């Protein structure tokens, strides 16, 4: 099922890179594109890793290191058996880019810190709280995996807060918030489902549903962002 996410992320990245060559594309869109490029690399690495491990195509030395379970060996890190996967770096980079796309001018425009907007800011905290709860429920007793997963899930939680806030905040002049709501809905869905995609048992119904929904959201996010930013200047 992760193959669908990888294909969606790759298509979305290509779309973003092509659109990024056009005039008048704001920095926000380029940052988001870099985020999805990182997401594609992380997902594609995990797909390749799973294929190599399941097919027994690893070199003999790698298999020897893997069977020895040496904490200092390289291959347990590559295959994810040590709790850490190199693919997590791609996911972490993706959500750091998405997080940084919100922080700054866009969030300043959307949220002027007025007291009347406090309920929206507080309500948006439900998203990162949900991410934390998902991680706690899907990592029972897996202490070795907690620290590596935190590398990816901390930026996921931070991004989910801004995506949720920008989804519910009232619109401002020129409709900047309204036109980005479909994009923010996709980002929020990706954030909420990411713990399930990474931690739920592969082959299960929950994992399959999360992967399908994530693939759809990843495929739609950048085109929706492009439509939204195009309306900023009308």
Phi, psi and omega in degrees: 000330179295339177300323178297318179295317179299316179295318179296317180294322180293316178298316180297319179296315179300317177301314181296320180293320178294314180295328182293344179279349183277156180289150175080007179280122183289160180302325179309312183294321180294319179297317178298320178299317178298324177298314180289333174295317176297319179297319178298317181295317179297315181292316181294326175298314181297322178297314180295318179300313180298318180296317181292317182293316183290332181272351182070026184272003179290147178300160184301318180297320180296317179295324178295315178297321182294317181288331179285341180053041178286121181302336181268356181287154183280319190297323175302330176288320181294318184277347180090001182292336181277005182093336178254137175236138178301331178300334179298331178295321177297316179295317179299315178299321180300311184281337172293320176296314180296320178299314182292336178292333178277318186290132179118226188298317184297313181291327177296320177293319185286320186236101179277012178066022177292146179303328182293342179268359182302318179302325179291320179295318180291319180297325180293341178295343178299329182295306178295328176298319178297321178299315180297317180296319177300313179300318180294322182285328184268356179239047182290115177076358182271069186296325182295333183269349186296310182296314178298319181293330178298330178304322180267321189281336176296310176294332175298314180297316179297318179294321182298326179298311182291321179297318179293318181296315181289342177283327186254344180299143175295152183290159177241186180302145178074003175067027184297322182283315184301316185289343181262000183298318176300319177297314181296327176296320178295315180297318179297319178297317179299316180297312184295325183273346184301317177300323179292317179299320184278328193245335182290154182296125179296141180096344179281163181296318181298317180294318180296316180296319179295319180293318180297315180293319178297317179300317179296318180293320179296319181294326184272336192300308184292318173301322178292322176296321179296317178297318181295311183291333177296329181279348178297330189255011179268000000 
